Amino acid sequence: MPVTLLPGRFLLLALLVGCLAAALFLPGLGGSFMLDDMHTIVQNSLIHVDTLDRSPLLDAAASFQGARPLAMVSFALDYWRSGSVDAATFKATNLMIHALTTCCLALLLRRLLVLAGWSPRRAVIGALLMAFAWAVHPLQVSSVLYVVQRMQTLSTLFLVLALWAYLGLRQAQMADGRAWPQGVLALVFWLLALASKEDAAMLPAYCLLLEVTVLQFRAAQPWRERSLRRSYLLASLAGVVLYLFWAVPHYWHWQAYPGRDFSSLERLLTQGRVLVMYLGQIVLPLPGRMPFHYDTFVISRGLLQPVTTLPALLLVLALILWAWAWRRCRPMFAFGVLLFFAGHFITSNVIGLELVFEHRNHFALIGAVVALGDLLAAAAQRWRVPPRWCAAIASALLAGLCVASGLRVHAWGDPIRLAQYHVRIAPASPRAWLELGGTYFDLAGRRAGKDSPYLALAIKAVEDGAARTGSPSAFSNIVTYKSIQGVATMHDWDRLVQRLETAPMSSPTRNILRTMVNNLRAGIGLDEAQAMRVIEIIGRRAAFSPDESLYIGSFIQSLPAQREHALPWFVRAASDLPAGEPRIVGLAGELEHEGRPDWADAVRRANTDGRAVPGG
C-alpha cells in the first residue's frame, strides 16, 4: 500500500526517528551547567519558581532583558518540576525538544520534497534520512546539551512548524482550496519562534526562498500568483530599505565595537571564513574540528589578511550564484544552499556579536543537509546506483555521523571530561583553560574548600593556561585561587599587573576589574593593596559607564585603607553624566556630610564642566 495513504504511519516513523536521535544524546545528561547557563539559569532567581501562578511566570518570562519570554518560562517550568537547578532535568527537556524538532522536520521535508517533484516513496525516505542526518550531526551536540541554547532550539522547532504550515497554505492555494487556517497556524508558530529568539524574524526571507526555488509562486488562480509576486517584491524592497537605512547605520562601527577588537568591516570580512569553516565542519564532521571555544579565531583585517579571506568570500559568492543558477533544475539544492546562508544572515552581519558560535548552525544546518541530500540523490540517479548500494552508502554516512556525535556526547557527559577535552583539541584557547580551571575550582568549593586537591588542580590549570596563552584572565584567576589557598605571592600579583599593562582591553580583560571588586567584597583573602593596583590599571586603560564608575567608587570608599582611591571614580562618573544629575547631587551631599567638602566640590565641578579633577 503506498505510504502516502498512511500519514499516521509516517508520523510514527518520524517520531521514532526523533526518539532515536535524542537517545544518542542521553549520555550527555550527566554534564553540568556552564558559561551563560550560570547567569541565565543558575543565578537567575526569577526563574526559580515554586508555583505556577501568573505573577512569577511573568517575572520569569521578562528575566532575559525583556526578550525571549517563551524560553525563559520553559526554564522556570524545569525549575518548578525538579524543585532545584538540576542540570539533568534541564538537559532532558532539551532532548525532548530535539526529538520533537526532528519529527517536525521530517514532516516539513516530506511536504517540501513532494512539492519539489519527488515521488511519494522517495519523499518519505528522503525526509526521514535528512531529518535524522540533521538531528545526529556532531554540530548539534553543543546546541542540545548546552542548556541555555534552548533559546535557539525552541526557535528552530517553531520555525520548522511555521514553514510546514506555510507549505500547507501554499498547497491549498495551488489546489484552490481553503488556505487561511494554515496561514493562521504559520503566524502562530512564527510568534512562538520570535518569543524564543529574535533571529526568527528571518522567516519571511525563508518563505521567499521557498517561492523562488521550489514553489515558484504557483497558484490555482492567476491573480493570486500575481499578488504573491507583488507582495514578496514589496516586502523585499522594504527589507532592503530597513537594512540599509536602519540596521547598517545603527550597528555599523568603523572603529572597534565596544568590548570587541574588530570593526564592522573586519567582522564582515571575517564572516566569509567563518561560514566556510562551518561548511567544512558540516561536510567533514570530525569532533576535533569542533572545539566549541573559538576565541583564537583570527580576525580578517583586510581581503588578504589572512590570505584565506578573499578566497573564502569568493567561495561563498560562488555557492550562492550556483544555487541561483540551479533554482529551476535542482530547486531543492538551490533552496538548501540559500537557506543555509539566510540562516546566518543576522549573526554573520553588522551586529557586534561574537564571531563564531556552533549553535548558529542549528537551523541553518537544515539547508546544508537538504542541499547535500539533493546532490547525493541526483548523483545516484545520474549514475544509476542500485538501491541496495544507496541504502549501504546512506547507512554508512549516518553511522559515521552517529559515531562522531557519540564521541562529543561522551565528553559532554562529565564536566571535567568536557573541560579536559576542550583543552586537548584547542590548547591555544584561553577560554578552554579558564573552563578547566573553573571546573576544578567549582569542585573544590563543594569538597573541602581550600584544602581540596581540586583547588590545586585549578591552580595548575590556570598556570598552564597563562603560560600557553598569556591570558590576563588566567593570571587573574591564579591570584584568586592562590589567595583562597593562602599562598598568593607578590610575584603572582606582579605577573598580573605586567600583563594588564600591555593586554588589549577586551571585554574579558575589562571584566577582571569587576571580578576583583566582587572577590574583595566576598572576603576571599585578596591583598587589598595589590587588588587596587589591578583596579587602577584597568580603570586607566578601559572605558566604564557612569553606573559602573559609581559602583566601583562606592565600593572602594567602603574599604577604610583604600578609600582615598575612590574620588577619581566619582569624578569620572560625574564628568560623564549631565549637569545636575540627581545621583551626583546626592553623592556630593553625602561626601559633605562625611566631612569631605573638597571631594564634594571636585565632584560638582566635574559634573558642571566635565573635566577630570584629580583628588586624593
GIZI-V425501 format. One record per residue. N is the residue number from 0. RES is the residue in one letter. PHI is phi in whole degrees, 0 to 359 (* if undefined). PSI is psi in radians with two decimals (none if undefined). Layout:
# GIZI-V425501
N&RES&PHI&PSI / N&RES&PHI&PSI
This chain:
# GIZI-V425501
0&M&*&2.32 / 1&P&301&2.40 / 2&V&297&-0.44 / 3&T&294&-0.35 / 4&L&275&-0.04 / 5&L&234&1.20 / 6&P&299&-0.57 / 7&G&297&-0.67 / 8&R&293&-0.69 / 9&F&297&-0.69 / 10&L&299&-0.72 / 11&L&296&-0.72 / 12&L&296&-0.71 / 13&A&296&-0.72 / 14&L&297&-0.70 / 15&L&297&-0.76 / 16&V&299&-0.74 / 17&G&297&-0.74 / 18&C&293&-0.70 / 19&L&297&-0.72 / 20&A&296&-0.78 / 21&A&295&-0.59 / 22&A&299&-0.53 / 23&L&299&-0.45 / 24&F&267&-0.06 / 25&L&303&-0.70 / 26&P&299&-0.27 / 27&G&278&-0.06 / 28&L&293&-0.34 / 29&G&283&-0.10 / 30&G&289&3.00 / 31&S&247&3.10 / 32&F&291&2.73 / 33&M&206&2.74 / 34&L&45&-2.05 / 35&D&294&-0.29 / 36&D&303&-0.58 / 37&M&295&-0.95 / 38&H&279&-0.42 / 39&T&279&-0.57 / 40&I&238&-1.07 / 41&V&297&-0.81 / 42&Q&264&0.05 / 43&N&269&1.63 / 44&S&296&-0.35 / 45&L&290&-0.37 / 46&I&265&-0.05 / 47&H&275&1.26 / 48&V&264&2.51 / 49&D&245&0.14 / 50&T&212&2.69 / 51&L&261&0.50 / 52&D&294&2.77 / 53&R&298&-0.78 / 54&S&298&-0.89 / 55&P&295&-0.55 / 56&L&290&-0.65 / 57&L&294&-0.68 / 58&D&298&-0.74 / 59&A&297&-0.74 / 60&A&299&-0.59 / 61&A&266&0.16 / 62&S&275&-0.02 / 63&F&247&1.34 / 64&Q&50&0.57 / 65&G&75&0.08 / 66&A&235&3.04 / 67&R&55&0.81 / 68&P&297&-0.64 / 69&L&296&-0.77 / 70&A&298&-0.73 / 71&M&293&-0.67 / 72&V&296&-0.66 / 73&S&297&-0.62 / 74&F&295&-0.71 / 75&A&297&-0.69 / 76&L&295&-0.64 / 77&D&295&-0.73 / 78&Y&297&-0.79 / 79&W&299&-0.67 / 80&R&293&-0.69 / 81&S&265&-0.36 / 82&G&78&0.16 / 83&S&194&3.07 / 84&V&272&1.29 / 85&D&269&1.99 / 86&A&301&-0.69 / 87&A&299&-0.65 / 88&T&295&-0.80 / 89&F&295&-0.73 / 90&K&293&-0.61 / 91&A&298&-0.69 / 92&T&297&-0.71 / 93&N&301&-0.70 / 94&L&295&-0.69 / 95&M&295&-0.71 / 96&I&297&-0.69 / 97&H&295&-0.74 / 98&A&298&-0.76 / 99&L&294&-0.71 / 100&T&296&-0.71 / 101&T&299&-0.77 / 102&C&299&-0.83 / 103&C&294&-0.60 / 104&L&295&-0.69 / 105&A&299&-0.72 / 106&L&297&-0.76 / 107&L&298&-0.83 / 108&L&294&-0.65 / 109&R&299&-0.82 / 110&R&297&-0.70 / 111&L&292&-0.76 / 112&L&295&-0.66 / 113&V&298&-0.77 / 114&L&294&-0.47 / 115&A&278&0.00 / 116&G&98&0.11 / 117&W&289&2.60 / 118&S&295&2.69 / 119&P&306&-0.73 / 120&R&293&-0.80 / 121&R&295&-0.60 / 122&A&295&-0.71 / 123&V&296&-0.88 / 124&I&296&-0.82 / 125&G&299&-0.73 / 126&A&296&-0.77 / 127&L&293&-0.74 / 128&L&293&-0.77 / 129&M&294&-0.72 / 130&A&297&-0.72 / 131&F&293&-0.72 / 132&A&299&-0.75 / 133&W&300&-0.75 / 134&A&289&-0.56 / 135&V&257&0.15 / 136&H&294&2.41 / 137&P&303&-0.46 / 138&L&296&-0.37 / 139&Q&283&-0.29 / 140&V&301&-0.84 / 141&S&289&-0.46 / 142&S&287&-0.66 / 143&V&276&-0.70 / 144&L&265&-0.15 / 145&Y&269&1.83 / 146&V&304&-0.77 / 147&V&296&-0.34 / 148&Q&286&0.08 / 149&R&304&-0.50 / 150&M&304&-0.73 / 151&Q&285&-0.76 / 152&T&290&-0.63 / 153&L&295&-0.73 / 154&S&299&-0.75 / 155&T&298&-0.76 / 156&L&305&-0.86 / 157&F&283&-0.48 / 158&L&294&-0.74 / 159&V&300&-0.78 / 160&L&295&-0.66 / 161&A&295&-0.73 / 162&L&292&-0.65 / 163&W&298&-0.77 / 164&A&293&-0.65 / 165&Y&297&-0.73 / 166&L&296&-0.63 / 167&G&297&-0.71 / 168&L&301&-0.80 / 169&R&289&-0.60 / 170&Q&299&-0.75 / 171&A&296&-0.69 / 172&Q&293&-0.62 / 173&M&292&-0.55 / 174&A&266&0.10 / 175&D&58&0.70 / 176&G&255&-2.98 / 177&R&281&2.00 / 178&A&255&-0.38 / 179&W&298&-0.58 / 180&P&300&-0.68 / 181&Q&292&-0.60 / 182&G&295&-0.71 / 183&V&297&-0.75 / 184&L&301&-0.80 / 185&A&301&-0.73 / 186&L&295&-0.76 / 187&V&298&-0.81 / 188&F&296&-0.62 / 189&W&295&-0.74 / 190&L&297&-0.67 / 191&L&294&-0.66 / 192&A&295&-0.74 / 193&L&296&-0.56 / 194&A&285&-0.15 / 195&S&261&-0.70 / 196&K&198&2.53 / 197&E&290&-0.46 / 198&D&289&-0.04 / 199&A&295&-0.15 / 200&A&300&-0.25 / 201&M&281&0.00 / 202&L&307&-0.80 / 203&P&304&-0.61 / 204&A&293&-0.68 / 205&Y&296&-0.69 / 206&C&295&-0.67 / 207&L&298&-0.71 / 208&L&297&-0.64 / 209&L&300&-0.70 / 210&E&292&-0.78 / 211&V&282&-0.16 / 212&T&247&-1.29 / 213&V&279&-0.83 / 214&L&276&-0.62 / 215&Q&54&0.60 / 216&F&61&0.41 / 217&R&291&2.51 / 218&A&202&2.71 / 219&A&293&-0.59 / 220&Q&258&2.19 / 221&P&305&-0.65 / 222&W&295&-0.59 / 223&R&291&-0.68 / 224&E&298&-0.79 / 225&R&298&-0.70 / 226&S&296&-0.72 / 227&L&299&-0.82 / 228&R&299&-0.80 / 229&R&295&-0.72 / 230&S&297&-0.79 / 231&Y&290&-0.58 / 232&L&296&-0.81 / 233&L&295&-0.73 / 234&A&296&-0.67 / 235&S&294&-0.76 / 236&L&297&-0.72 / 237&A&297&-0.69 / 238&G&296&-0.74 / 239&V&297&-0.77 / 240&V&298&-0.80 / 241&L&300&-0.73 / 242&Y&293&-0.83 / 243&L&287&-0.62 / 244&F&254&-0.11 / 245&W&235&-0.98 / 246&A&297&-0.87 / 247&V&295&-0.90 / 248&P&299&-0.58 / 249&H&287&-0.69 / 250&Y&256&-0.26 / 251&W&289&2.35 / 252&H&228&2.05 / 253&W&289&-0.60 / 254&Q&268&-3.13 / 255&A&297&2.51 / 256&Y&300&2.63 / 257&P&302&2.18 / 258&G&82&0.00 / 259&R&239&2.84 / 260&D&247&0.57 / 261&F&215&2.67 / 262&S&265&3.11 / 263&S&298&-0.76 / 264&L&297&-0.77 / 265&E&295&-0.62 / 266&R&296&-0.79 / 267&L&297&-0.73 / 268&L&298&-0.72 / 269&T&292&-0.59 / 270&Q&296&-0.45 / 271&G&301&-0.81 / 272&R&290&-0.60 / 273&V&296&-0.80 / 274&L&295&-0.69 / 275&V&294&-0.65 / 276&M&298&-0.76 / 277&Y&303&-0.80 / 278&L&298&-0.67 / 279&G&296&-0.70 / 280&Q&293&-0.57 / 281&I&287&-0.79 / 282&V&285&-0.67 / 283&L&237&1.42 / 284&P&276&1.08 / 285&L&279&2.30 / 286&P&304&-0.58 / 287&G&293&-0.23 / 288&R&265&0.12 / 289&M&234&1.36 / 290&P&285&-0.15 / 291&F&72&-0.82 / 292&H&267&2.14 / 293&Y&239&0.53 / 294&D&288&-0.17 / 295&T&260&0.13 / 296&F&296&2.23 / 297&V&286&2.29 / 298&I&280&2.40 / 299&S&279&2.01 / 300&R&267&-0.17 / 301&G&192&3.09 / 302&L&297&-0.43 / 303&L&237&0.41 / 304&Q&230&1.58 / 305&P&284&3.03 / 306&V&294&-0.36 / 307&T&281&-0.09 / 308&T&297&-0.93 / 309&L&296&-0.83 / 310&P&303&-0.65 / 311&A&295&-0.79 / 312&L&297&-0.69 / 313&L&293&-0.64 / 314&L&294&-0.75 / 315&V&300&-0.81 / 316&L&298&-0.73 / 317&A&297&-0.71 / 318&L&296&-0.72 / 319&I&295&-0.76 / 320&L&294&-0.67 / 321&W&299&-0.82 / 322&A&298&-0.74 / 323&W&296&-0.69 / 324&A&293&-0.51 / 325&W&261&0.22 / 326&R&295&-0.33 / 327&R&259&-0.70 / 328&C&280&-0.58 / 329&R&227&1.26 / 330&P&298&-0.58 / 331&M&292&-0.73 / 332&F&299&-0.82 / 333&A&299&-0.79 / 334&F&298&-0.76 / 335&G&298&-0.81 / 336&V&297&-0.84 / 337&L&294&-0.62 / 338&L&295&-0.68 / 339&F&302&-0.86 / 340&F&289&-0.62 / 341&A&295&-0.61 / 342&G&296&-0.36 / 343&H&257&0.09 / 344&F&300&-0.79 / 345&I&288&-0.82 / 346&T&281&-0.26 / 347&S&252&0.56 / 348&N&241&-2.54 / 349&V&271&-0.10 / 350&I&291&2.36 / 351&G&282&1.00 / 352&L&274&3.05 / 353&E&303&2.65 / 354&L&290&-0.68 / 355&V&224&2.37 / 356&F&210&2.34 / 357&E&294&-0.62 / 358&H&294&-0.25 / 359&R&294&-0.25 / 360&N&272&-0.06 / 361&H&302&-0.87 / 362&F&278&-0.77 / 363&A&300&-0.48 / 364&L&299&-0.45 / 365&I&303&-0.79 / 366&G&297&-0.76 / 367&A&296&-0.73 / 368&V&295&-0.73 / 369&V&298&-0.79 / 370&A&296&-0.81 / 371&L&293&-0.70 / 372&G&298&-0.71 / 373&D&292&-0.68 / 374&L&297&-0.76 / 375&L&296&-0.71 / 376&A&296&-0.71 / 377&A&296&-0.73 / 378&A&296&-0.73 / 379&A&297&-0.67 / 380&Q&291&-0.77 / 381&R&296&-0.74 / 382&W&264&0.16 / 383&R&51&0.88 / 384&V&289&2.25 / 385&P&300&2.59 / 386&P&306&-0.68 / 387&R&294&-0.59 / 388&W&289&-0.66 / 389&C&300&-0.76 / 390&A&296&-0.71 / 391&A&295&-0.75 / 392&I&295&-0.80 / 393&A&299&-0.74 / 394&S&297&-0.73 / 395&A&295&-0.75 / 396&L&296&-0.77 / 397&L&293&-0.66 / 398&A&297&-0.70 / 399&G&298&-0.74 / 400&L&298&-0.72 / 401&C&295&-0.73 / 402&V&296&-0.82 / 403&A&298&-0.76 / 404&S&293&-0.68 / 405&G&302&-0.67 / 406&L&296&-0.75 / 407&R&292&-0.75 / 408&V&300&-0.71 / 409&H&301&-0.74 / 410&A&296&-0.70 / 411&W&288&-0.16 / 412&G&280&-0.11 / 413&D&213&2.27 / 414&P&298&-0.70 / 415&I&291&-0.76 / 416&R&299&-0.70 / 417&L&294&-0.81 / 418&A&297&-0.72 / 419&Q&295&-0.67 / 420&Y&296&-0.75 / 421&H&294&-0.66 / 422&V&293&-0.64 / 423&R&294&-0.71 / 424&I&268&-0.20 / 425&A&222&1.15 / 426&P&293&-0.26 / 427&A&267&0.04 / 428&S&272&2.04 / 429&P&301&-0.67 / 430&R&296&-0.65 / 431&A&297&-0.75 / 432&W&292&-0.70 / 433&L&296&-0.67 / 434&E&297&-0.74 / 435&L&296&-0.83 / 436&G&298&-0.73 / 437&G&294&-0.60 / 438&T&294&-0.80 / 439&Y&298&-0.71 / 440&F&296&-0.73 / 441&D&299&-0.70 / 442&L&293&-0.62 / 443&A&296&-0.67 / 444&G&296&-0.49 / 445&R&268&-0.22 / 446&R&227&1.51 / 447&A&76&0.17 / 448&G&57&-2.26 / 449&K&293&-0.30 / 450&D&268&0.01 / 451&S&287&2.44 / 452&P&296&-0.38 / 453&Y&293&-0.50 / 454&L&292&-0.69 / 455&A&297&-0.69 / 456&L&293&-0.62 / 457&A&296&-0.76 / 458&I&297&-0.77 / 459&K&297&-0.69 / 460&A&297&-0.80 / 461&V&285&-0.49 / 462&E&297&-0.81 / 463&D&296&-0.71 / 464&G&296&-0.72 / 465&A&296&-0.70 / 466&A&293&-0.65 / 467&R&278&-0.60 / 468&T&244&-0.34 / 469&G&69&0.35 / 470&S&294&2.17 / 471&P&302&-0.62 / 472&S&295&-0.60 / 473&A&294&-0.75 / 474&F&297&-0.64 / 475&S&295&-0.72 / 476&N&291&-0.52 / 477&I&301&-0.85 / 478&V&299&-0.77 / 479&T&297&-0.92 / 480&Y&296&-0.70 / 481&K&290&-0.56 / 482&S&295&-0.69 / 483&I&297&-0.69 / 484&Q&283&-0.25 / 485&G&83&0.40 / 486&V&234&0.25 / 487&A&294&2.42 / 488&T&243&2.92 / 489&M&297&-0.55 / 490&H&298&-0.69 / 491&D&297&-0.78 / 492&W&294&-0.73 / 493&D&298&-0.69 / 494&R&298&-0.72 / 495&L&295&-0.81 / 496&V&298&-0.78 / 497&Q&298&-0.69 / 498&R&291&-0.66 / 499&L&292&-0.46 / 500&E&292&-0.42 / 501&T&242&-0.30 / 502&A&289&2.50 / 503&P&300&2.47 / 504&M&277&1.15 / 505&S&287&3.01 / 506&S&301&-0.80 / 507&P&298&-0.68 / 508&T&293&-0.75 / 509&R&298&-0.62 / 510&N&289&-0.21 / 511&I&301&-0.62 / 512&L&298&-0.86 / 513&R&296&-0.67 / 514&T&297&-0.70 / 515&M&296&-0.74 / 516&V&298&-0.80 / 517&N&297&-0.66 / 518&N&289&-0.62 / 519&L&296&-0.72 / 520&R&296&-0.62 / 521&A&284&-0.24 / 522&G&66&0.85 / 523&I&273&-0.01 / 524&G&106&0.26 / 525&L&293&2.53 / 526&D&286&1.99 / 527&E&302&-0.78 / 528&A&296&-0.72 / 529&Q&290&-0.66 / 530&A&298&-0.62 / 531&M&293&-0.54 / 532&R&299&-0.76 / 533&V&295&-0.80 / 534&I&298&-0.69 / 535&E&295&-0.74 / 536&I&293&-0.84 / 537&I&294&-0.68 / 538&G&299&-0.62 / 539&R&286&-0.56 / 540&R&260&-0.28 / 541&A&240&2.77 / 542&A&268&2.53 / 543&F&223&2.62 / 544&S&286&2.79 / 545&P&303&-0.68 / 546&D&298&-0.74 / 547&E&295&-0.74 / 548&S&297&-0.72 / 549&L&296&-0.71 / 550&Y&297&-0.81 / 551&I&294&-0.80 / 552&G&299&-0.73 / 553&S&296&-0.68 / 554&F&292&-0.78 / 555&I&299&-0.66 / 556&Q&297&-0.45 / 557&S&281&-0.13 / 558&L&265&1.89 / 559&P&308&-0.70 / 560&A&279&-0.21 / 561&Q&238&0.06 / 562&R&297&-0.37 / 563&E&294&-0.31 / 564&H&275&0.02 / 565&A&279&-0.55 / 566&L&302&-0.79 / 567&P&304&-0.57 / 568&W&289&-0.69 / 569&F&295&-0.75 / 570&V&297&-0.71 / 571&R&300&-0.81 / 572&A&296&-0.77 / 573&A&298&-0.68 / 574&S&288&-0.38 / 575&D&267&-0.11 / 576&L&253&2.71 / 577&P&299&2.62 / 578&A&301&2.37 / 579&G&81&0.17 / 580&E&307&2.20 / 581&P&305&-0.64 / 582&R&294&-0.63 / 583&I&286&-0.69 / 584&V&300&-0.78 / 585&G&295&-0.69 / 586&L&297&-0.78 / 587&A&299&-0.72 / 588&G&298&-0.72 / 589&E&295&-0.70 / 590&L&294&-0.69 / 591&E&296&-0.75 / 592&H&298&-0.54 / 593&E&274&0.06 / 594&G&87&0.44 / 595&R&237&1.17 / 596&P&296&-0.51 / 597&D&295&-0.68 / 598&W&293&-0.73 / 599&A&300&-0.75 / 600&D&295&-0.71 / 601&A&297&-0.73 / 602&V&294&-0.74 / 603&R&295&-0.77 / 604&R&297&-0.72 / 605&A&296&-0.66 / 606&N&288&-0.47 / 607&T&279&-0.83 / 608&D&248&-0.09 / 609&G&75&0.20 / 610&R&266&2.42 / 611&A&293&2.28 / 612&V&244&2.10 / 613&P&294&2.58 / 614&G&217&-3.11 / 615&G&149&none
